[in-house]
Every structure is written in C-alpha cells, then in structure tokens.
Amino acid sequence: MKNKELYDKTIKILVNAYLNDSLVQGNCHACAVGNIIAANLNIKYDQDLKWINRQVAWSQVFVTLSNKIAQVKRPWAYTGPAREQINATGYAWPELARLEYAFERAPRGKTKEERIFNGLMAVVEVLTQIHEIDEQTKVATRKLFQKA
C-alpha cells in the first residue's frame, strides 16, 4: 500500500461530497477533483456549487470535455494558481487527471444519482490503483458510499 493516509483522506473528502450532494459532473468546481482541491484548500461553495472567492485554475492543466472523447492535457500550464491547487491535494497532476477522466467518463446510468455513483466508483478504482490498495480495503471503501 502506498500512502494510505492520503488515500483515506481523499476517500473521506469524496464520501462527504457524495453524501452532501456537492458532486457534479461537468462542473470543475464540484467534480471529484474540484471537491478534493476545495477540501484541501478550505475553499467554500456557494449555493450554485461554485467556489467562493477563488477561481478554478487546475482545469487549465487538464480537463475532460463532455463533447470530446480524449482528455485535454496542457502540462505547460502547470504553474501559478493551477500548480498551487493541484499540489494541495498530495497528488501529481497526471494522477488527478486520471481521477477526473474516470469521474467524467463513467457509465451514464439511468439517473443523475446513478451516474454520480458510477463516477465515484470509477474514481475509487483509480485511487486503489494509484495507492496499490488491496481488494478487502477496496470493497470496504465502496461500502462507505452507501446513502441511508
């Protein structure tokens, strides 16, 4: 297992975002990566799930557009505020790019709720690969995303 503490912290952020309905696909403020960055930088959200007093900069480095299959990557933009936002997570930008792609490209499902859940399960899968998490921990992690 690699960096279990970071894995646990990231899962906790995603569980809280999911249970609080603050995850939105196609919204750089409130997608999986947006929530991870916001939590690590103590950025608050407004009622429209936009960051308060902060511009999204990380999406200048990588972004998955809804009308494109491939992810747009601009490593030369990994500077200034984008670097600060990405570095605050404890992940390298290519790792966050994998998380973002998994979340945005998850199977659609029949409802918005199902699509968000599918996206989260895809993110969990990538996180378990990044952190080399064992199967038992992966199964336990998936159970954390059960809504009452």
OpenMM code with the backbone's topology and positions (N, CA, C; nanometers):
from openmm import Vec3, app, unit

residues = "MET LYS ASN LYS GLU LEU TYR ASP LYS THR ILE LYS ILE LEU VAL ASN ALA TYR LEU ASN ASP SER LEU VAL GLN GLY ASN CYS HIS ALA CYS ALA VAL GLY ASN ILE ILE ALA ALA ASN LEU ASN ILE LYS TYR ASP GLN ASP LEU LYS TRP ILE ASN ARG GLN VAL ALA TRP SER GLN VAL PHE VAL THR LEU SER ASN LYS ILE ALA GLN VAL LYS ARG PRO TRP ALA TYR THR GLY PRO ALA ARG GLU GLN ILE ASN ALA THR GLY TYR ALA TRP PRO GLU LEU ALA ARG LEU GLU TYR ALA PHE GLU ARG ALA PRO ARG GLY LYS THR LYS GLU GLU ARG ILE PHE ASN GLY LEU MET ALA VAL VAL GLU VAL LEU THR GLN ILE HIS GLU ILE ASP GLU GLN THR LYS VAL ALA THR ARG LYS LEU PHE GLN LYS ALA".split()
positions = [
    Vec3(0.0831, -0.1179, 0.0000),
    Vec3(0.0000, 0.0000, 0.0000),
    Vec3(0.0879, 0.1247, 0.0000),
    Vec3(0.0525, 0.2173, -0.0852),
    Vec3(0.1269, 0.3423, -0.0920),
    Vec3(0.0419, 0.4556, -0.0342),
    Vec3(0.0944, 0.5253, 0.0620),
    Vec3(0.0333, 0.6443, 0.1207),
    Vec3(-0.1137, 0.6246, 0.1598),
    Vec3(-0.1359, 0.5326, 0.2508),
    Vec3(-0.2716, 0.5011, 0.2993),
    Vec3(-0.3374, 0.6244, 0.3614),
    Vec3(-0.2575, 0.7090, 0.4256),
    Vec3(-0.3125, 0.8303, 0.4877),
    Vec3(-0.3747, 0.9222, 0.3816),
    Vec3(-0.3062, 0.9417, 0.2692),
    Vec3(-0.3602, 1.0248, 0.1617),
    Vec3(-0.4831, 0.9586, 0.0997),
    Vec3(-0.4771, 0.8290, 0.0813),
    Vec3(-0.5921, 0.7554, 0.0284),
    Vec3(-0.7137, 0.7761, 0.1188),
    Vec3(-0.6962, 0.7541, 0.2486),
    Vec3(-0.8074, 0.7689, 0.3440),
    Vec3(-0.8628, 0.9109, 0.3442),
    Vec3(-0.7742, 1.0086, 0.3416),
    Vec3(-0.8168, 1.1491, 0.3405),
    Vec3(-0.8985, 1.1790, 0.2147),
    Vec3(-0.8522, 1.1315, 0.1007),
    Vec3(-0.9212, 1.1560, -0.0252),
    Vec3(-1.0571, 1.0873, -0.0273),
    Vec3(-1.0627, 0.9650, 0.0207),
    Vec3(-1.1913, 0.8936, 0.0262),
    Vec3(-1.2887, 0.9675, 0.1174),
    Vec3(-1.2410, 1.0152, 0.2304),
    Vec3(-1.3277, 1.0899, 0.3231),
    Vec3(-1.3850, 1.2142, 0.2552),
    Vec3(-1.3021, 1.2858, 0.1807),
    Vec3(-1.3484, 1.4045, 0.1072),
    Vec3(-1.4586, 1.3654, 0.0090),
    Vec3(-1.4367, 1.2577, -0.0661),
    Vec3(-1.5340, 1.2155, -0.1671),
    Vec3(-1.6629, 1.1631, -0.1042),
    Vec3(-1.6522, 1.0908, 0.0063),
    Vec3(-1.7719, 1.0428, 0.0767),
    Vec3(-1.8542, 1.1624, 0.1238),
    Vec3(-1.7886, 1.2603, 0.1858),
    Vec3(-1.8603, 1.3794, 0.2334),
    Vec3(-1.9266, 1.4540, 0.1189),
    Vec3(-1.8555, 1.4697, 0.0080),
    Vec3(-1.9126, 1.5391, -0.1074),
    Vec3(-2.0334, 1.4635, -0.1620),
    Vec3(-2.0227, 1.3324, -0.1678),
    Vec3(-2.1324, 1.2496, -0.2187),
    Vec3(-2.2541, 1.2562, -0.1260),
    Vec3(-2.2319, 1.2392, 0.0011),
    Vec3(-2.3439, 1.2394, 0.0959),
    Vec3(-2.4074, 1.3777, 0.1108),
    Vec3(-2.3293, 1.4834, 0.0824),
    Vec3(-2.3812, 1.6205, 0.0892),
    Vec3(-2.4317, 1.6707, -0.0454),
    Vec3(-2.4339, 1.5834, -0.1444),
    Vec3(-2.4803, 1.6188, -0.2795),
    Vec3(-2.4038, 1.7371, -0.3389),
    Vec3(-2.2746, 1.7420, -0.3153),
    Vec3(-2.1950, 1.8510, -0.3726),
    Vec3(-2.1013, 1.8008, -0.4821),
    Vec3(-2.1390, 1.6914, -0.5470),
    Vec3(-2.0638, 1.6389, -0.6613),
    Vec3(-2.1453, 1.6610, -0.7890),
    Vec3(-2.0811, 1.7203, -0.8874),
    Vec3(-2.1481, 1.7464, -1.0143),
    Vec3(-2.0510, 1.7152, -1.1282),
    Vec3(-2.0929, 1.6289, -1.2181),
    Vec3(-2.0090, 1.6021, -1.3347),
    Vec3(-2.0196, 1.7213, -1.4293),
    Vec3(-1.9080, 1.7541, -1.4923),
    Vec3(-1.9060, 1.8662, -1.5844),
    Vec3(-1.8924, 2.0020, -1.5168),
    Vec3(-1.8671, 2.0050, -1.3873),
    Vec3(-1.8504, 2.1299, -1.3117),
    Vec3(-1.7124, 2.1256, -1.2455),
    Vec3(-1.6189, 2.2042, -1.2950),
    Vec3(-1.4810, 2.1999, -1.2439),
    Vec3(-1.4710, 2.2396, -1.0970),
    Vec3(-1.5683, 2.3094, -1.0453),
    Vec3(-1.5720, 2.3458, -0.9041),
    Vec3(-1.6136, 2.2254, -0.8187),
    Vec3(-1.7068, 2.1447, -0.8709),
    Vec3(-1.7733, 2.0440, -0.7885),
    Vec3(-1.7596, 1.9009, -0.8404),
    Vec3(-1.6697, 1.8774, -0.9341),
    Vec3(-1.6436, 1.7396, -0.9760),
    Vec3(-1.5572, 1.6728, -0.8691),
    Vec3(-1.5151, 1.5524, -0.8922),
    Vec3(-1.4332, 1.4819, -0.7931),
    Vec3(-1.3059, 1.5603, -0.7622),
    Vec3(-1.2343, 1.6035, -0.8653),
    Vec3(-1.1095, 1.6782, -0.8449),
    Vec3(-1.1389, 1.8142, -0.7818),
    Vec3(-1.2421, 1.8813, -0.8264),
    Vec3(-1.2793, 2.0104, -0.7668),
    Vec3(-1.3058, 1.9985, -0.6186),
    Vec3(-1.3755, 1.8933, -0.5771),
    Vec3(-1.4024, 1.8705, -0.4350),
    Vec3(-1.2746, 1.8387, -0.3580),
    Vec3(-1.1860, 1.7610, -0.4168),
    Vec3(-1.0599, 1.7261, -0.3497),
    Vec3(-0.9760, 1.8516, -0.3281),
    Vec3(-0.9674, 1.9345, -0.4302),
    Vec3(-0.8903, 2.0588, -0.4182),
    Vec3(-0.9562, 2.1522, -0.3173),
    Vec3(-1.0866, 2.1707, -0.3278),
    Vec3(-1.1573, 2.2615, -0.2362),
    Vec3(-1.1378, 2.2196, -0.0909),
    Vec3(-1.1483, 2.0911, -0.0639),
    Vec3(-1.1321, 2.0429, 0.0740),
    Vec3(-0.9905, 2.0675, 0.1247),
    Vec3(-0.8918, 2.0474, 0.0402),
    Vec3(-0.7529, 2.0646, 0.0821),
    Vec3(-0.7128, 2.2108, 0.0987),
    Vec3(-0.7835, 2.3004, 0.0314),
    Vec3(-0.7536, 2.4434, 0.0426),
    Vec3(-0.8591, 2.5183, 0.1245),
    Vec3(-0.9501, 2.4441, 0.1870),
    Vec3(-1.0584, 2.5035, 0.2673),
    Vec3(-1.1399, 2.6055, 0.1887),
    Vec3(-1.1672, 2.5726, 0.0641),
    Vec3(-1.2495, 2.6590, -0.0212),
    Vec3(-1.3958, 2.6234, 0.0042),
    Vec3(-1.4769, 2.7229, 0.0246),
    Vec3(-1.6199, 2.7034, 0.0476),
    Vec3(-1.6956, 2.7182, -0.0844),
    Vec3(-1.8174, 2.6629, -0.0860),
    Vec3(-1.9038, 2.6676, -0.2032),
    Vec3(-2.0211, 2.7628, -0.1801),
    Vec3(-2.0697, 2.8225, -0.2902),
    Vec3(-2.1934, 2.8982, -0.2820),
    Vec3(-2.3106, 2.8051, -0.3131),
    Vec3(-2.4300, 2.8592, -0.3204),
    Vec3(-2.5490, 2.7760, -0.3425),
    Vec3(-2.5510, 2.7114, -0.4803),
    Vec3(-2.4731, 2.7626, -0.5736),
    Vec3(-2.4657, 2.7048, -0.7086),
    Vec3(-2.3485, 2.6086, -0.7249),
    Vec3(-2.2870, 2.5688, -0.6130),
    Vec3(-2.1707, 2.4805, -0.6111),
    Vec3(-2.0539, 2.5375, -0.6914),
    Vec3(-2.0328, 2.6655, -0.6743),
    Vec3(-1.9149, 2.7335, -0.7283),
    Vec3(-1.8275, 2.7733, -0.6093),
    Vec3(-1.6964, 2.7791, -0.6316),
    Vec3(-1.6059, 2.8191, -0.5247),
    Vec3(-1.6280, 2.9659, -0.4904),
    Vec3(-1.6236, 2.9966, -0.3617),
    Vec3(-1.6362, 3.1349, -0.3165),
    Vec3(-1.4965, 3.1962, -0.3097),
    Vec3(-1.4808, 3.3123, -0.3715),
    Vec3(-1.3563, 3.3913, -0.3681),
    Vec3(-1.2346, 3.3181, -0.4239),
    Vec3(-1.2539, 3.2274, -0.5159),
    Vec3(-1.1404, 3.1543, -0.5739),
    Vec3(-1.1763, 3.1154, -0.7164),
    Vec3(-1.0840, 3.1337, -0.8079),
    Vec3(-1.1012, 3.0905, -0.9463),
    Vec3(-1.0478, 2.9486, -0.9630),
    Vec3(-1.1123, 2.8698, -1.0463),
    Vec3(-1.0622, 2.7370, -1.0810),
    Vec3(-0.9467, 2.7555, -1.1780),
    Vec3(-0.8299, 2.7058, -1.1404),
    Vec3(-0.7122, 2.7156, -1.2279),
    Vec3(-0.6635, 2.5781, -1.2728),
    Vec3(-0.6901, 2.4745, -1.1922),
    Vec3(-0.6381, 2.3402, -1.2223),
    Vec3(-0.6830, 2.2903, -1.3585),
    Vec3(-0.8019, 2.3310, -1.4022),
    Vec3(-0.8558, 2.2804, -1.5289),
    Vec3(-0.7807, 2.3346, -1.6497),
    Vec3(-0.6883, 2.4303, -1.6281),
    Vec3(-0.6026, 2.4754, -1.7374),
    Vec3(-0.4960, 2.3704, -1.7699),
    Vec3(-0.4697, 2.2808, -1.6738),
    Vec3(-0.3673, 2.1769, -1.6922),
    Vec3(-0.4274, 2.0521, -1.7559),
    Vec3(-0.5483, 2.0149, -1.7148),
    Vec3(-0.6174, 1.9002, -1.7739),
    Vec3(-0.7670, 1.9183, -1.7560),
    Vec3(-0.8425, 1.8710, -1.8534),
    Vec3(-0.9881, 1.8796, -1.8468),
    Vec3(-1.0467, 1.7752, -1.9418),
    Vec3(-1.1578, 1.7169, -1.8990),
    Vec3(-1.2304, 1.6221, -1.9825),
    Vec3(-1.3593, 1.6905, -2.0252),
    Vec3(-1.3692, 1.7230, -2.1523),
    Vec3(-1.4860, 1.7933, -2.2037),
    Vec3(-1.5948, 1.6937, -2.2413),
    Vec3(-1.7186, 1.7312, -2.2173),
    Vec3(-1.8299, 1.6393, -2.2407),
    Vec3(-1.8469, 1.6045, -2.3886),
    Vec3(-1.8053, 1.6927, -2.4772),
    Vec3(-1.8241, 1.6663, -2.6200),
    Vec3(-1.7002, 1.6062, -2.6870),
    Vec3(-1.6003, 1.5696, -2.6074),
    Vec3(-1.4773, 1.5111, -2.6607),
    Vec3(-1.4508, 1.3770, -2.5918),
    Vec3(-1.3866, 1.2854, -2.6626),
    Vec3(-1.3517, 1.1567, -2.6024),
    Vec3(-1.2196, 1.1677, -2.5288),
    Vec3(-1.1230, 1.2330, -2.5894),
    Vec3(-0.9904, 1.2438, -2.5280),
    Vec3(-0.9886, 1.3578, -2.4258),
    Vec3(-0.9055, 1.3417, -2.3267),
    Vec3(-0.8860, 1.4452, -2.2266),
    Vec3(-0.7849, 1.5467, -2.2803),
    Vec3(-0.8112, 1.6737, -2.2578),
    Vec3(-0.7182, 1.7788, -2.2980),
    Vec3(-0.6160, 1.7952, -2.1857),
    Vec3(-0.4872, 1.7847, -2.2204),
    Vec3(-0.3797, 1.7996, -2.1221),
    Vec3(-0.2848, 1.9091, -2.1689),
    Vec3(-0.2554, 2.0022, -2.0773),
    Vec3(-0.1645, 2.1130, -2.1059),
    Vec3(-0.0602, 2.1221, -1.9952),
    Vec3(0.0393, 2.0337, -1.9939),
    Vec3(0.1371, 2.0333, -1.8849),
    Vec3(0.2119, 2.1651, -1.8696),
    Vec3(0.2250, 2.2420, -1.9767),
    Vec3(0.2931, 2.3710, -1.9685),
    Vec3(0.2153, 2.4715, -1.8836),
    Vec3(0.0875, 2.4459, -1.8576),
    Vec3(0.0050, 2.5354, -1.7763),
    Vec3(0.0149, 2.5032, -1.6269),
    Vec3(0.0969, 2.4051, -1.5922),
    Vec3(0.1140, 2.3639, -1.4528),
    Vec3(0.2033, 2.4653, -1.3807),
    Vec3(0.1498, 2.5852, -1.3613),
    Vec3(0.2215, 2.6950, -1.2974),
    Vec3(0.1232, 2.7762, -1.2132),
    Vec3(0.1765, 2.8644, -1.1320),
    Vec3(0.0949, 2.9596, -1.0562),
    Vec3(-0.0189, 2.8958, -0.9787),
    Vec3(-0.1390, 2.9549, -0.9895),
    Vec3(-0.2548, 2.9039, -0.9149),
    Vec3(-0.2911, 2.7585, -0.9484),
    Vec3(-0.2715, 2.7173, -1.0731),
    Vec3(-0.3008, 2.5783, -1.1106),
    Vec3(-0.2099, 2.4833, -1.0337),
    Vec3(-0.0829, 2.5155, -1.0272),
    Vec3(0.0133, 2.4334, -0.9522),
    Vec3(-0.0244, 2.4312, -0.8041),
    Vec3(-0.0582, 2.5462, -0.7493),
    Vec3(-0.0960, 2.5537, -0.6073),
    Vec3(-0.2168, 2.4644, -0.5783),
    Vec3(-0.3191, 2.4734, -0.6624),
    Vec3(-0.4402, 2.3941, -0.6416),
    Vec3(-0.4109, 2.2446, -0.6529),
    Vec3(-0.3367, 2.2052, -0.7526),
    Vec3(-0.3050, 2.0636, -0.7726),
    Vec3(-0.2154, 2.0128, -0.6603),
    Vec3(-0.1109, 2.0854, -0.6268),
    Vec3(-0.0165, 2.0413, -0.5233),
    Vec3(-0.0813, 2.0280, -0.3863),
    Vec3(-0.1851, 2.1058, -0.3596),
    Vec3(-0.2530, 2.0996, -0.2301),
    Vec3(-0.3156, 1.9631, -0.2038),
    Vec3(-0.3368, 1.8842, -0.3087),
    Vec3(-0.4047, 1.7554, -0.2949),
    Vec3(-0.3130, 1.6426, -0.2509),
    Vec3(-0.1826, 1.6583, -0.2736),
    Vec3(-0.0886, 1.5498, -0.2459),
    Vec3(-0.0689, 1.4569, -0.3645),
    Vec3(-0.1368, 1.4848, -0.4749),
    Vec3(-0.1257, 1.4031, -0.5954),
    Vec3(-0.0503, 1.4798, -0.7045),
    Vec3(0.0156, 1.4071, -0.7914),
    Vec3(0.0753, 1.4664, -0.9100),
    Vec3(-0.0366, 1.4970, -1.0094),
    Vec3(-0.0150, 1.5951, -1.0963),
    Vec3(-0.1235, 1.6308, -1.1879),
    Vec3(-0.1672, 1.5151, -1.2776),
    Vec3(-0.0771, 1.4266, -1.3258),
    Vec3(-0.1264, 1.3142, -1.4072),
    Vec3(-0.2181, 1.2194, -1.3272),
    Vec3(-0.1945, 1.2067, -1.1974),
    Vec3(-0.2827, 1.1227, -1.1143),
    Vec3(-0.4206, 1.1867, -1.1027),
    Vec3(-0.4244, 1.3172, -1.0771),
    Vec3(-0.5531, 1.3858, -1.0705),
    Vec3(-0.6244, 1.3813, -1.2052),
    Vec3(-0.5478, 1.3890, -1.3119),
    Vec3(-0.6080, 1.3803, -1.4453),
    Vec3(-0.6765, 1.2445, -1.4639),
    Vec3(-0.6149, 1.1394, -1.4142),
    Vec3(-0.6765, 1.0059, -1.4212),
    Vec3(-0.8072, 1.0025, -1.3420),
    Vec3(-0.8069, 1.0642, -1.2231),
    Vec3(-0.9280, 1.0676, -1.1402),
    Vec3(-1.0394, 1.1444, -1.2117),
    Vec3(-1.0031, 1.2586, -1.2670),
    Vec3(-1.1024, 1.3419, -1.3340),
    Vec3(-1.1611, 1.2709, -1.4556),
    Vec3(-1.0763, 1.2066, -1.5335),
    Vec3(-1.1228, 1.1342, -1.6516),
    Vec3(-1.2172, 1.0205, -1.6105),
    Vec3(-1.1801, 0.9469, -1.5064),
    Vec3(-1.2651, 0.8363, -1.4589),
    Vec3(-1.4018, 0.8878, -1.4148),
    Vec3(-1.4034, 0.9983, -1.3420),
    Vec3(-1.5293, 1.0544, -1.2921),
    Vec3(-1.6178, 1.1021, -1.4069),
    Vec3(-1.5580, 1.1723, -1.5012),
    Vec3(-1.6364, 1.2308, -1.6111),
    Vec3(-1.6778, 1.1282, -1.7164),
    Vec3(-1.6035, 1.0215, -1.7314),
    Vec3(-1.6302, 0.9228, -1.8361),
    Vec3(-1.6987, 0.7958, -1.7850),
    Vec3(-1.7456, 0.7974, -1.6633),
    Vec3(-1.8141, 0.6800, -1.6071),
    Vec3(-1.9421, 0.6522, -1.6856),
    Vec3(-1.9888, 0.5278, -1.6831),
    Vec3(-2.1162, 0.4957, -1.7492),
    Vec3(-2.2287, 0.5869, -1.6994),
    Vec3(-2.3119, 0.6283, -1.7893),
    Vec3(-2.4147, 0.7284, -1.7587),
    Vec3(-2.5160, 0.6828, -1.6531),
    Vec3(-2.5666, 0.5628, -1.6630),
    Vec3(-2.6713, 0.5204, -1.5712),
    Vec3(-2.8052, 0.5801, -1.6113),
    Vec3(-2.9099, 0.5399, -1.5408),
    Vec3(-3.0459, 0.5833, -1.5747),
    Vec3(-3.0813, 0.7163, -1.5114),
    Vec3(-3.0166, 0.7506, -1.4008),
    Vec3(-3.0465, 0.8751, -1.3298),
    Vec3(-2.9171, 0.9518, -1.3036),
    Vec3(-2.9326, 1.0785, -1.2677),
    Vec3(-2.8162, 1.1603, -1.2315),
    Vec3(-2.7442, 1.0971, -1.1119),
    Vec3(-2.8205, 1.0520, -1.0152),
    Vec3(-2.7645, 0.9886, -0.8951),
    Vec3(-2.6811, 0.8653, -0.9314),
    Vec3(-2.7334, 0.7851, -1.0211),
    Vec3(-2.6621, 0.6644, -1.0637),
    Vec3(-2.5335, 0.7005, -1.1377),
    Vec3(-2.5395, 0.8052, -1.2177),
    Vec3(-2.4196, 0.8482, -1.2917),
    Vec3(-2.3119, 0.8988, -1.1958),
    Vec3(-2.3512, 0.9774, -1.0962),
    Vec3(-2.2551, 1.0269, -0.9963),
    Vec3(-2.1939, 0.9084, -0.9217),
    Vec3(-2.2783, 0.8142, -0.8822),
    Vec3(-2.2280, 0.6956, -0.8114),
    Vec3(-2.1298, 0.6174, -0.8993),
    Vec3(-2.1659, 0.5971, -1.0255),
    Vec3(-2.0760, 0.5275, -1.1182),
    Vec3(-1.9431, 0.6015, -1.1309),
    Vec3(-1.9506, 0.7342, -1.1372),
    Vec3(-1.8293, 0.8149, -1.1439),
    Vec3(-1.7424, 0.7971, -1.0213),
    Vec3(-1.8044, 0.7958, -0.9054),
    Vec3(-1.7290, 0.7762, -0.7812),
    Vec3(-1.6656, 0.6379, -0.7758),
    Vec3(-1.7377, 0.5371, -0.8186),
    Vec3(-1.6804, 0.4028, -0.8169),
    Vec3(-1.5618, 0.3938, -0.9141),
    Vec3(-1.5698, 0.4658, -1.0249),
    Vec3(-1.4572, 0.4702, -1.1189),
    Vec3(-1.3380, 0.5418, -1.0552),
    Vec3(-1.3644, 0.6472, -0.9792),
    Vec3(-1.2581, 0.7194, -0.9089),
    Vec3(-1.1956, 0.6303, -0.8021),
    Vec3(-1.2782, 0.5576, -0.7276),
    Vec3(-1.2263, 0.4657, -0.6268),
    Vec3(-1.1348, 0.3627, -0.6924),
    Vec3(-1.1745, 0.3127, -0.8062),
    Vec3(-1.0919, 0.2149, -0.8779),
    Vec3(-0.9545, 0.2736, -0.9114),
    Vec3(-0.9519, 0.3951, -0.9615),
    Vec3(-0.8244, 0.4595, -0.9954),
    Vec3(-0.7436, 0.4864, -0.8690),
    Vec3(-0.8084, 0.5330, -0.7633),
    Vec3(-0.7369, 0.5564, -0.6372),
    Vec3(-0.6742, 0.4280, -0.5837),
    Vec3(-0.7462, 0.3170, -0.5945),
    Vec3(-0.6909, 0.1903, -0.5451),
    Vec3(-0.5708, 0.1474, -0.6288),
    Vec3(-0.5706, 0.1828, -0.7569),
    Vec3(-0.4542, 0.1541, -0.8417),
    Vec3(-0.3369, 0.2441, -0.8033),
    Vec3(-0.3619, 0.3737, -0.7896),
    Vec3(-0.2559, 0.4685, -0.7536),
    Vec3(-0.1905, 0.4294, -0.6213),
    Vec3(-0.2734, 0.3914, -0.5241),
    Vec3(-0.2244, 0.3625, -0.3890),
    Vec3(-0.1969, 0.2140, -0.3639),
    Vec3(-0.2164, 0.1323, -0.4674),
    Vec3(-0.1928, -0.0119, -0.4560),
    Vec3(-0.2689, -0.0716, -0.3369),
    Vec3(-0.3969, -0.0436, -0.3329),
    Vec3(-0.4849, -0.0868, -0.2244),
    Vec3(-0.5297, -0.2304, -0.2480),
    Vec3(-0.5356, -0.3072, -0.1421),
    Vec3(-0.5775, -0.4475, -0.1521),
    Vec3(-0.7292, -0.4574, -0.1734),
    Vec3(-0.7712, -0.5736, -0.2188),
    Vec3(-0.9125, -0.5960, -0.2530),
    Vec3(-1.0055, -0.5766, -0.1333),
    Vec3(-0.9664, -0.6221, -0.0172),
    Vec3(-1.0503, -0.6098, 0.1034),
    Vec3(-1.0757, -0.4626, 0.1368),
    Vec3(-0.9731, -0.3811, 0.1284),
    Vec3(-0.9881, -0.2379, 0.1556),
    Vec3(-1.0739, -0.1724, 0.0480),
    Vec3(-1.0561, -0.2146, -0.0754),
    Vec3(-1.1358, -0.1600, -0.1852),
    Vec3(-1.2840, -0.1887, -0.1640),
    Vec3(-1.3173, -0.3106, -0.1259),
    Vec3(-1.4570, -0.3474, -0.1003),
    Vec3(-1.5127, -0.2645, 0.0157),
    Vec3(-1.4347, -0.2497, 0.1223),
    Vec3(-1.4780, -0.1704, 0.2384),
    Vec3(-1.4978, -0.0239, 0.1978),
    Vec3(-1.4125, 0.0268, 0.1116),
    Vec3(-1.4231, 0.1654, 0.0664),
    Vec3(-1.5529, 0.1859, -0.0093),
    Vec3(-1.5865, 0.0961, -0.0973),
    Vec3(-1.7095, 0.1095, -0.1758),
    Vec3(-1.8334, 0.1180, -0.0863),
    Vec3(-1.8305, 0.0472, 0.0260),
    Vec3(-1.9444, 0.0480, 0.1184),
    Vec3(-1.9649, 0.1827, 0.1854),
    Vec3(-1.8595, 0.2652, 0.1906),
    Vec3(-1.8707, 0.3975, 0.2527),
    Vec3(-1.9636, 0.4901, 0.1748),
    Vec3(-1.9871, 0.4576, 0.0479),
    Vec3(-2.0680, 0.5443, -0.0374),
    Vec3(-2.2168, 0.5054, -0.0390),
    Vec3(-2.2584, 0.4311, 0.0614),
    Vec3(-2.3985, 0.3906, 0.0723),
    Vec3(-2.4785, 0.5022, 0.1400),
    Vec3(-2.5799, 0.5502, 0.0731),
    Vec3(-2.6676, 0.6502, 0.1333),
    Vec3(-2.7744, 0.5787, 0.2137),
    Vec3(-2.8069, 0.6367, 0.3282),
    Vec3(-2.9060, 0.5731, 0.4176),
    Vec3(-3.0461, 0.5854, 0.3633),
] * unit.nanometer
topology = app.Topology()
chain = topology.addChain("A")
for resn in residues:
    res = topology.addResidue(resn, chain)
    for name in ("N", "CA", "C"):
        topology.addAtom(name, app.Element.getBySymbol(name[0]), res)
